[in-house]
Amino acid sequence: MRHWTTALFALGLAFIIGRPCADAQQPIRLALKNGESIELTTFYYIANCRSIMIGLPEVEILEGSAELSIAIKEEQVVPRRFDCTNKVPGGKLILTTKGSVTEKKEVNLIYRLKYKTKEGDRQISGTRIVTLFP
């Protein structure tokens, strides 16, 4: 019985030590071919399920590749993350590959959205790992 207790303790300890941190987030990975587009995220800025965004945000690529571009597609969106049910002004962030990808390539993409809101200027950023294919 004593050997089983020691073995189970060692196994449990190995399981706990060997596990990655629970709060560590894996980056989102995307794969795109020449000329393809993909929706990165929806965007909006709300308080109490009502938009406080003034105009459209500006988007910029802080790190990336010449083969990638980001555009804003304006539309009404539902902020489901905040349990809202009505649409608010916002849109979708669209990532597109330009037709110049000649070989497989992995790119670290970092982008930033800069908002003007009724409460002042705000910004958020996002990171993706994008694999480009010809």
VMD Tcl script that draws the C-alpha trace (Angstrom):
set ca {
  {0.00 0.00 0.00}
  {2.84 2.33 0.81}
  {4.36 1.92 -2.69}
  {1.00 2.80 -4.31}
  {0.67 5.96 -2.23}
  {4.19 7.07 -3.16}
  {3.60 6.23 -6.82}
  {0.30 8.15 -6.93}
  {1.88 11.14 -5.18}
  {4.77 11.19 -7.68}
  {2.38 10.84 -10.62}
  {0.19 13.67 -9.33}
  {3.20 15.89 -8.74}
  {4.51 15.19 -12.26}
  {1.08 16.02 -13.69}
  {0.91 19.35 -11.85}
  {4.49 20.40 -12.63}
  {4.32 19.26 -16.25}
  {1.18 21.23 -17.12}
  {1.45 24.62 -18.81}
  {0.06 27.63 -16.94}
  {-3.72 27.72 -17.02}
  {-3.84 31.41 -17.86}
  {-1.30 31.29 -20.70}
  {-3.00 31.99 -23.99}
  {-1.94 30.46 -27.25}
  {-1.81 32.97 -30.11}
  {-4.47 32.67 -32.78}
  {-3.10 31.07 -35.94}
  {-4.43 31.79 -39.41}
  {-3.56 30.46 -42.87}
  {-4.14 32.48 -46.03}
  {-3.40 31.98 -49.71}
  {-2.76 34.67 -52.31}
  {-5.70 37.07 -52.62}
  {-7.73 35.57 -49.75}
  {-9.47 37.57 -47.05}
  {-10.56 36.61 -43.55}
  {-12.51 38.34 -40.80}
  {-10.23 38.96 -37.82}
  {-12.82 40.34 -35.42}
  {-15.84 42.53 -35.03}
  {-15.40 45.93 -33.44}
  {-17.59 48.37 -31.53}
  {-17.29 50.50 -28.42}
  {-20.24 50.47 -26.02}
  {-21.44 51.42 -22.57}
  {-24.64 49.79 -21.28}
  {-25.20 48.16 -24.70}
  {-25.23 51.55 -26.47}
  {-22.53 52.77 -28.79}
  {-20.26 55.53 -27.50}
  {-17.99 55.35 -30.55}
  {-17.57 58.54 -32.57}
  {-16.98 57.66 -36.22}
  {-14.93 54.68 -37.33}
  {-11.69 53.70 -35.62}
  {-8.34 53.93 -37.36}
  {-6.50 50.67 -37.91}
  {-2.77 50.24 -38.34}
  {-0.37 47.34 -38.68}
  {2.44 47.69 -36.12}
  {4.23 44.52 -37.20}
  {3.49 42.37 -40.20}
  {4.42 41.88 -43.81}
  {4.07 43.82 -47.05}
  {1.83 41.00 -48.32}
  {-0.86 41.76 -45.69}
  {-3.36 44.58 -45.44}
  {-6.15 45.31 -42.96}
  {-9.37 47.09 -43.81}
  {-12.46 48.15 -41.91}
  {-15.86 47.02 -43.14}
  {-18.47 49.26 -41.53}
  {-21.72 47.58 -40.47}
  {-24.10 47.16 -37.56}
  {-22.96 44.41 -35.16}
  {-24.36 42.71 -32.07}
  {-21.99 42.92 -29.06}
  {-22.73 39.36 -27.86}
  {-19.67 39.31 -25.61}
  {-21.51 41.74 -23.33}
  {-24.89 39.96 -23.61}
  {-26.39 42.77 -25.68}
  {-29.20 41.90 -28.09}
  {-29.49 45.00 -30.29}
  {-27.15 45.99 -33.10}
  {-24.81 48.94 -32.62}
  {-22.56 50.87 -35.03}
  {-19.29 49.07 -35.61}
  {-17.96 46.71 -38.18}
  {-15.57 43.95 -39.06}
  {-11.82 43.97 -39.38}
  {-10.78 42.21 -42.59}
  {-7.27 40.83 -43.22}
  {-6.32 40.38 -46.88}
  {-3.27 38.98 -48.64}
  {-2.08 40.94 -51.59}
  {-1.29 38.84 -54.64}
  {2.46 38.91 -54.07}
  {3.06 35.80 -51.93}
  {5.70 33.71 -53.73}
  {6.64 31.19 -51.03}
  {5.28 29.86 -47.75}
  {5.97 32.32 -44.97}
  {5.00 32.73 -41.30}
  {4.30 36.29 -40.16}
  {3.72 37.71 -36.70}
  {0.89 40.24 -37.15}
  {0.31 42.94 -34.56}
  {-2.40 45.50 -35.26}
  {-3.98 48.36 -33.36}
  {-7.44 49.95 -33.47}
  {-7.65 53.56 -32.29}
  {-11.14 54.72 -31.27}
  {-12.63 58.12 -30.62}
  {-15.39 57.76 -28.03}
  {-17.61 60.01 -25.96}
  {-15.28 59.17 -23.07}
  {-12.07 60.09 -24.93}
  {-9.56 58.31 -27.14}
  {-9.13 54.56 -26.65}
  {-7.16 51.82 -28.34}
  {-6.94 48.06 -28.45}
  {-4.50 45.76 -30.17}
  {-4.46 42.21 -31.42}
  {-1.88 39.60 -32.34}
  {-2.12 36.76 -34.83}
  {0.35 34.35 -36.35}
  {-0.39 34.20 -40.07}
  {0.99 31.54 -42.40}
  {0.99 32.75 -46.00}
  {0.82 30.34 -48.92}
  {1.39 31.08 -52.63}
}
mol new
graphics top color blue
foreach p $ca { graphics top sphere $p radius 0.5 }
foreach p [lrange $ca 0 end-1] q [lrange $ca 1 end] { graphics top cylinder $p $q radius 0.2 }
display resetview
